Amino acid sequence: MLSIQRTYPLLLLITLAGCGGKQYLAPAPGANILPGSKYEAVAFADGVRVTVNGNAWKGEPSNLQNVMTPIRVTIVNNSTEPLSIRYSDFTLVTENNLRVKPIAPYNMRGSVPGPARPITPAFGYSGFWISPYYSHFYGPAFAPWPGYFPYGYYDTVWVQFPVALPTEDMLEYAIPEGVLRPGGRISGFLYFPELGKEVKQPTFVANLVDAETQGRFGTVSIPMVQG
């Protein structure tokens, strides 16, 4: 259950009460499902391959899917452009055109203010530069993107949940913002708000943006259904 109240232009207060049971997203009829997989769908655009799995969360808290919509996203950049990875470029679009963005993990409040030590990344990656403003969370694990990377202004999210969020697993498996070089790959989680049972067929949309020019060069869309 989501209740949303705006009290300041950049402040979003969300209560995740977890009134329902576990929810997840599966590929919709017509989606390109990976062979041998029930939950993984894949799409291609302009040299970029995107795979999503809406039922992949195995970390702590084990009941995260009761209150959020964690989606494992794998991106392979076979284009010739350095691909910007920003939370604002990912969206779940509902049937009535409501556009739901992932929650930036470090913008969760009423939880933990940030890691006490550098995060050991548990997501898969190669050819990845971290955004300059996230580099201090990861210590020497990544080199920062050397070019211009505009700061992401994201709503603050207050989370009501029996366990302090984000957990260490959530931080370690989260895809951070950064840049994926040509030939690079990244695979980790994006954390969307709980959609509610009334949302039956959202579409996962990823805008492909050149990190050097800030211009969009493609869009990936994957139709999904509530499981």
ROTI-106927 format. One record per residue (C-alpha): x, y, z; residue number from 1. Coordinates in Angstrom, 3 decimals. Each point is the difference from the previous one (the first is absolute). Layout:
<atoms>
ATOM          u          v          w   num
ATOM          X          Y          Z   NUM
...
</atoms>
This chain:
<atoms>
ATOM          u          v          w   num
ATOM      0.000      0.000      0.000     1
ATOM      1.426      3.379     -1.000     2
ATOM     -1.023      3.294      1.496     3
ATOM      1.760      2.981     -1.575     4
ATOM      0.183      3.547      1.303     5
ATOM      2.136      2.801     -1.403     6
ATOM      1.050      2.544      2.597     7
ATOM      2.940      1.501     -1.904     8
ATOM      0.838     -0.064     -3.712     9
ATOM      2.846     -2.516      0.417    10
ATOM     -1.438     -1.992      2.915    11
ATOM     -2.155     -3.069     -0.528    12
ATOM     -1.446     -1.764      3.038    13
ATOM     -0.984     -3.601     -0.706    14
ATOM     -1.302     -2.506      2.527    15
ATOM      0.611     -3.569     -1.060    16
ATOM     -2.309     -1.880      2.309    17
ATOM      0.160     -3.365     -1.656    18
ATOM     -3.699     -0.696      0.240    19
ATOM      0.041     -2.692     -2.661    20
ATOM      1.960     -3.166     -0.583    21
ATOM      3.005     -0.550     -2.198    22
ATOM     -0.349      1.559     -3.422    23
ATOM      2.229     -0.318     -3.017    24
ATOM      0.081      0.805     -3.686    25
ATOM      0.204     -2.636     -2.715    26
ATOM      0.394      0.371     -3.773    27
ATOM     -3.280      0.843     -1.720    28
ATOM     -1.304     -2.024     -2.929    29
ATOM      1.916      1.182     -3.030    30
ATOM      3.191      0.797      1.932    31
ATOM      3.212     -1.637     -1.185    32
ATOM      0.661     -2.555      2.771    33
ATOM      3.468     -1.459      0.393    34
ATOM      0.130     -3.740     -0.804    35
ATOM     -0.301     -2.136      3.122    36
ATOM     -1.126      2.912      2.149    37
ATOM     -3.503      0.743      1.261    38
ATOM      0.633      3.500      1.332    39
ATOM      2.719      1.559     -2.217    40
ATOM     -0.931      2.104     -2.994    41
ATOM      2.417      1.678     -2.389    42
ATOM     -0.158      2.832     -2.526    43
ATOM      2.509      1.694     -2.312    44
ATOM      0.317      3.533     -1.329    45
ATOM      2.832      1.814     -1.765    46
ATOM      2.674     -2.478      1.071    47
ATOM     -1.113     -0.230      3.654    48
ATOM     -1.399     -3.215      1.487    49
ATOM     -2.222      0.278      3.100    50
ATOM     -1.226     -2.977      2.029    51
ATOM     -2.456      0.317      2.905    52
ATOM     -1.056     -2.487      2.672    53
ATOM     -2.777      1.069      2.366    54
ATOM      0.239     -3.054      2.269    55
ATOM      3.722     -0.252      0.715    56
ATOM      0.395      1.525      3.478    57
ATOM      1.607     -2.514      2.430    58
ATOM      1.704      2.390      2.446    59
ATOM     -0.947      1.602      3.287    60
ATOM     -2.636      0.902      0.851    61
ATOM     -1.458     -3.177     -1.454    62
ATOM     -3.466      1.604     -0.103    63
ATOM      1.098      3.139     -1.871    64
ATOM     -2.483     -0.845     -2.782    65
ATOM     -2.832      0.572      2.494    66
ATOM      0.718      3.732      0.029    67
ATOM      2.071      0.781     -3.105    68
ATOM      0.464     -1.177     -3.565    69
ATOM      3.658     -1.042     -0.359    70
ATOM      0.965     -0.752     -3.601    71
ATOM      3.307     -1.500     -1.051    72
ATOM      1.192      1.801     -3.105    73
ATOM      2.872     -1.116     -2.215    74
ATOM      1.341      2.420     -2.598    75
ATOM      2.561     -0.866     -2.665    76
ATOM      1.261      2.991     -1.957    77
ATOM      0.966     -1.149     -3.466    78
ATOM     -0.517      3.477     -1.423    79
ATOM      2.812      2.409     -0.828    80
ATOM     -1.192      2.507      2.638    81
ATOM      0.866      0.239      3.694    82
ATOM     -3.377     -0.786      1.563    83
ATOM     -1.240      2.150      2.874    84
ATOM     -1.511     -2.004      2.878    85
ATOM     -2.352      2.283      1.951    86
ATOM     -3.081     -0.848      2.039    87
ATOM     -1.941      2.690     -1.865    88
ATOM      0.446     -1.968     -3.249    89
ATOM     -1.911     -3.046      1.295    90
ATOM     -3.791     -0.072      0.325    91
ATOM     -2.896     -2.358      0.609    92
ATOM     -2.904      1.336     -2.062    93
ATOM     -3.441     -1.177      1.110    94
ATOM     -3.089     -0.530     -2.133    95
ATOM     -1.321      3.472      0.867    96
ATOM      3.396      1.548     -0.858    97
ATOM      1.167      0.493      3.592    98
ATOM      3.801      0.134     -0.169    99
ATOM      1.736     -1.583      3.016   100
ATOM      3.718      0.583      0.534   101
ATOM      2.374     -2.172      2.052   102
ATOM      0.926      1.158      3.481   103
ATOM      3.611      1.128      0.369   104
ATOM      1.233     -2.236      2.889   105
ATOM      1.817      2.808      1.810   106
ATOM     -3.128      2.154     -0.042   107
ATOM     -1.865     -2.383      2.303   108
ATOM     -0.450      1.609      3.410   109
ATOM     -1.351     -1.232      3.293   110
ATOM      2.545     -2.708     -0.650   111
ATOM      3.773      0.292     -0.169   112
ATOM      1.707      3.270     -1.016   113
ATOM      2.650     -1.750     -2.084   114
ATOM      2.537     -2.800      0.277   115
ATOM      2.481      0.203      2.864   116
ATOM      2.673     -1.515     -2.232   117
ATOM      0.541     -0.174     -3.760   118
ATOM     -2.428     -2.326     -1.716   119
ATOM      1.310     -3.234     -1.455   120
ATOM     -1.955     -0.245     -3.266   121
ATOM     -1.871     -3.286     -0.401   122
ATOM     -1.520      0.901     -3.380   123
ATOM      1.674     -1.145     -3.215   124
ATOM      1.922      2.514     -2.068   125
ATOM      2.756      0.581     -2.513   126
ATOM      0.972      3.223     -1.739   127
ATOM     -1.871      2.161      2.510   128
ATOM      0.871      3.481      1.305   129
ATOM     -1.732      1.180      3.177   130
ATOM     -1.662      3.420      0.081   131
ATOM      2.247      2.511      1.820   132
ATOM     -2.556      0.637      2.759   133
ATOM     -0.378     -3.738      0.789   134
ATOM      3.709     -0.822     -0.021   135
ATOM      0.465      0.616      3.761   136
ATOM     -2.510     -2.779      0.765   137
ATOM      2.153     -2.577     -1.810   138
ATOM      3.536      1.025      0.906   139
ATOM      2.571     -1.241     -2.525   140
ATOM     -2.317     -2.584     -1.601   141
ATOM     -0.686      2.236     -3.038   142
ATOM      1.655      2.802     -1.875   143
ATOM     -2.318      3.036     -0.259   144
ATOM     -1.285      1.106     -3.395   145
ATOM      2.507      2.644     -1.150   146
ATOM     -2.492      2.035     -2.007   147
ATOM     -2.976      2.166      0.850   148
ATOM     -2.677     -1.856      1.973   149
ATOM     -2.924      2.175      1.159   150
ATOM     -1.015     -0.467      3.596   151
ATOM     -3.188     -1.997      0.477   152
ATOM     -2.595      1.753      2.160   153
ATOM     -2.281     -2.701      1.353   154
ATOM     -2.927      0.131      2.363   155
ATOM      0.701     -1.031      3.572   156
ATOM     -1.920     -3.154      0.900   157
ATOM     -1.037     -0.733      3.583   158
ATOM     -0.458     -3.708      0.550   159
ATOM     -2.142     -1.578      2.714   160
ATOM      1.087     -3.627      0.305   161
ATOM      0.926     -2.365      2.870   162
ATOM      3.608     -0.150     -1.253   163
ATOM      2.156      3.073     -0.648   164
ATOM      0.255      0.591     -3.740   165
ATOM      2.051     -0.072     -2.088   166
ATOM      1.606     -3.175      1.329   167
ATOM      3.613     -0.839     -0.768   168
ATOM     -1.165     -2.484     -2.646   169
ATOM     -2.117      2.656     -1.668   170
ATOM      2.973      2.352     -0.236   171
ATOM      2.441     -2.657     -1.182   172
ATOM     -2.318     -1.312     -2.728   173
ATOM     -1.317      3.392     -1.148   174
ATOM      1.018      1.379     -3.370   175
ATOM      1.688      3.341      0.755   176
ATOM     -0.040      2.927     -2.354   177
ATOM      2.930      0.254     -2.356   178
ATOM      1.084     -0.665     -3.576   179
ATOM      0.260     -3.298     -1.885   180
ATOM      2.706      0.117     -2.621   181
ATOM     -0.435     -1.674     -3.431   182
ATOM      0.355     -3.743      0.541   183
ATOM     -0.837      0.375      3.706   184
ATOM     -2.579     -1.903      2.041   185
ATOM     -1.822      0.600      3.282   186
ATOM     -2.517     -2.185      1.848   187
ATOM     -1.692      0.966      3.257   188
ATOM     -3.217      1.226      1.580   189
ATOM     -2.205      3.037     -0.390   190
ATOM     -2.496      0.564      2.822   191
ATOM     -3.391      1.289     -1.106   192
ATOM     -2.855      0.874      2.372   193
ATOM     -2.733     -2.551      0.534   194
ATOM     -2.355      0.319     -2.951   195
ATOM     -3.201     -1.268      1.586   196
ATOM     -2.177     -2.844     -1.242   197
ATOM     -2.015      2.350     -2.216   198
ATOM      3.030      0.328     -2.301   199
ATOM     -0.225     -3.058     -2.228   200
ATOM      2.288      0.605     -2.990   201
ATOM      2.812      2.514      0.511   202
ATOM      2.670      0.498     -2.645   203
ATOM      3.664      0.261      0.931   204
ATOM      1.592      2.834     -1.991   205
ATOM      3.706      0.864     -0.172   206
ATOM      1.134      3.146     -1.786   207
ATOM      3.436     -0.345     -1.592   208
ATOM      2.018      3.180      0.486   209
ATOM      3.488      0.828     -1.266   210
ATOM      2.028      1.016      3.070   211
ATOM      2.176      2.366     -2.015   212
ATOM     -2.689      1.925     -1.896   213
ATOM     -2.949     -0.592      2.403   214
ATOM     -2.044     -0.842     -3.098   215
ATOM     -2.416     -2.917     -0.133   216
ATOM      0.843     -2.505     -2.722   217
ATOM     -2.565     -2.739      0.665   218
ATOM     -2.699     -1.461      2.238   219
ATOM     -0.560     -3.544      1.266   220
ATOM     -3.526     -1.118      0.990   221
ATOM     -0.947     -3.320      1.634   222
ATOM     -3.670     -0.791      0.772   223
ATOM     -0.599     -1.646      3.392   224
ATOM     -2.889     -1.320      2.093   225
ATOM     -0.620     -0.366      3.715   226
ATOM      0.780     -3.541      1.132   227
</atoms>
